[in-house]
Amino acid sequence: MLQSYPVLNDTTSLLENALAPWQTAITKGNHAFESQSFYLARDQYHSALYLVSNLIEYFTHQYDSQLQEEALAHCCPAFVVAAHNLADCYLALSEPHKACEQLINVHLCLTQLCDHANPQIAMTAMRHSLRTREELIRFINSHEANTTLVSWATQVLDAPHSTTHFH
C-alpha cells in the first residue's frame, strides 16, 4: 500500500516547516543562555545559524521570484537573530573577538545580498543590514578599549559597498 505525504502547496507552510529546526535550536539556545549554560547555548545558536544560512543559500537560487521574496522575508530576520544571539553568547563566554567576527560576518552576508538581482530581496537584505550595522556600532561603543576589534569593525562599516541598494 502506498503512503501519501501531505503536499505543501502553501508557501507559508513550506517556510514554517523549513524554519522549524531553526526555531527549535533558537528556543533551546535561549533556554540554555537564560540558565547560563553558555557553551550549550553557543552550540544551539551555531546550529540555528547554520540551518538558516543553508535556507538562504537554497532560496536565493530558486527561479520562482515570489518564493524567493517570501522565503528571504522570513529567513533574513532569522539569520540576524541567530547571529546576534551567537555574538551575545560569545560575549558571555568572554570571547569578544568571536562576537565581533560574528557581527561582521552577518553584516557582510546581508550587505552582499543587497546586490541581489531581485529588488525586493535587495530591499529586505538592506533593511536587515541596517540592523546589523546598528549592532556593530553598539559593539564598537561598548568595546572602545579593545582598539583591535574597534578598528576591525570600523573598517567593515567604512568599507565601500555596492550602491545599488541605496537607490
C-alpha positions as CSV (number, residue, x, y, z in Angstrom):
1,M,0.0,0.0,0.0
2,L,1.3,3.4,-0.9
3,Q,1.6,6.0,1.7
4,S,0.8,9.6,0.9
5,Y,2.6,12.6,2.4
6,P,1.0,16.0,2.7
7,V,1.8,18.3,-0.1
8,L,2.9,21.7,0.9
9,N,1.3,24.0,-1.6
10,D,1.1,26.9,0.7
11,T,4.4,28.9,0.8
12,T,3.8,29.9,4.4
13,S,3.5,26.2,5.4
14,L,6.6,25.4,3.5
15,L,8.6,28.2,5.2
16,E,7.2,27.3,8.6
17,N,8.4,23.7,8.1
18,A,11.7,24.8,6.7
19,L,12.3,27.1,9.7
20,A,11.1,24.7,12.3
21,P,14.5,23.3,13.1
22,W,15.9,26.8,13.3
23,Q,13.1,27.8,15.8
24,T,13.9,24.7,17.9
25,A,17.6,25.5,18.0
26,I,16.9,29.1,18.9
27,T,14.5,28.1,21.7
28,K,16.9,25.6,23.1
29,G,19.7,28.2,22.9
30,N,17.6,30.8,24.7
31,H,16.8,28.4,27.5
32,A,20.5,27.4,27.8
33,F,21.5,31.1,27.8
34,E,19.0,32.0,30.4
35,S,20.3,29.2,32.6
36,Q,23.9,30.4,31.9
37,S,24.8,27.2,30.1
38,F,26.7,29.3,27.6
39,Y,28.5,26.5,25.8
40,L,25.2,24.7,25.1
41,A,23.6,28.0,24.1
42,R,26.6,28.6,21.7
43,D,26.1,25.3,20.1
44,Q,22.4,25.7,19.6
45,Y,22.8,29.2,18.2
46,H,25.5,28.0,15.9
47,S,23.2,25.2,14.7
48,A,20.4,27.8,14.1
49,L,22.8,30.0,12.2
50,Y,23.9,27.1,10.0
51,L,20.4,26.0,9.3
52,V,19.1,29.4,8.3
53,S,22.3,30.1,6.2
54,N,21.6,27.0,4.2
55,L,18.0,28.1,3.7
56,I,19.1,31.5,2.5
57,E,21.5,29.8,0.1
58,Y,18.8,27.5,-1.2
59,F,16.1,30.1,-1.6
60,T,18.3,32.7,-3.3
61,H,18.9,30.3,-6.1
62,Q,15.2,29.5,-6.8
63,Y,13.7,30.6,-10.1
64,D,10.3,31.5,-8.5
65,S,10.7,35.1,-7.5
66,Q,7.7,35.1,-5.3
67,L,9.0,32.2,-3.4
68,Q,12.4,33.9,-3.1
69,E,10.9,37.1,-1.8
70,E,8.7,35.3,0.8
71,A,11.4,33.0,1.9
72,L,14.0,35.7,2.3
73,A,11.5,37.9,4.2
74,H,11.4,35.1,6.8
75,C,15.0,33.9,6.6
76,C,16.8,37.2,6.9
77,P,15.4,38.1,10.3
78,A,16.0,34.5,11.5
79,F,19.6,34.9,10.2
80,V,20.0,38.2,12.2
81,V,18.5,36.7,15.4
82,A,20.8,33.6,15.2
83,A,23.9,35.6,14.5
84,H,23.2,38.3,17.2
85,N,22.3,35.6,19.8
86,L,25.6,33.8,19.0
87,A,27.5,37.0,19.3
88,D,25.9,37.7,22.7
89,C,26.8,34.2,23.7
90,Y,30.4,34.8,22.8
91,L,30.4,37.9,24.9
92,A,29.1,35.9,27.8
93,L,31.9,33.5,27.3
94,S,34.4,36.4,27.4
95,E,35.3,36.0,23.7
96,P,34.7,39.5,22.3
97,H,36.8,38.7,19.2
98,K,34.5,35.9,18.2
99,A,31.4,38.1,18.9
100,C,32.9,40.8,16.7
101,E,33.7,38.3,14.0
102,Q,30.1,37.0,14.1
103,L,28.6,40.5,13.9
104,I,30.9,41.3,10.9
105,N,30.1,38.1,9.1
106,V,26.3,38.6,9.3
107,H,26.6,42.2,8.3
108,L,28.8,41.3,5.3
109,C,26.5,38.5,4.2
110,L,23.5,40.8,4.2
111,T,25.4,43.6,2.5
112,Q,26.3,41.1,-0.2
113,L,22.7,40.0,-0.5
114,C,21.8,43.7,-1.1
115,D,23.2,43.2,-4.6
116,H,20.6,40.5,-5.4
117,A,19.0,40.9,-8.9
118,N,15.5,40.8,-7.3
119,P,14.9,44.4,-6.0
120,Q,12.5,43.1,-3.3
121,I,15.2,40.7,-1.9
122,A,17.8,43.5,-2.1
123,M,15.4,45.8,0.0
124,T,14.8,43.0,2.5
125,A,18.5,42.5,2.9
126,M,19.2,46.2,3.2
127,R,16.6,46.6,5.9
128,H,18.2,43.8,7.9
129,S,21.8,45.0,7.2
130,L,20.8,48.3,8.8
131,R,20.1,46.3,12.0
132,T,23.4,44.5,11.8
133,R,25.1,47.9,11.3
134,E,23.4,49.2,14.4
135,E,24.6,46.2,16.3
136,L,28.2,46.7,15.1
137,I,28.1,50.3,16.2
138,R,26.8,49.2,19.6
139,F,29.6,46.7,19.8
140,I,32.2,49.4,18.9
141,N,30.8,51.8,21.5
142,S,30.9,49.2,24.3
143,H,34.4,47.8,23.4
144,E,36.3,51.1,22.9
145,A,39.2,49.8,25.0
146,N,39.8,47.0,22.6
147,T,41.3,49.0,19.7
148,T,42.0,46.0,17.5
149,L,38.3,44.9,17.5
150,V,37.1,48.5,17.2
151,S,39.4,49.0,14.2
152,W,38.3,45.8,12.6
153,A,34.6,46.6,13.0
154,T,35.0,50.2,11.9
155,Q,36.8,49.1,8.7
156,V,33.9,46.9,7.8
157,L,31.4,49.8,8.4
158,D,33.5,52.3,6.5
159,A,34.2,50.0,3.5
160,P,32.5,51.0,0.3
161,H,29.7,48.6,-0.6
162,S,27.6,48.4,-3.6
163,T,25.5,51.5,-4.2
164,T,22.7,49.5,-5.9
165,H,20.9,49.0,-2.5
166,F,20.8,52.8,-1.8
167,H,18.5,53.6,-4.8
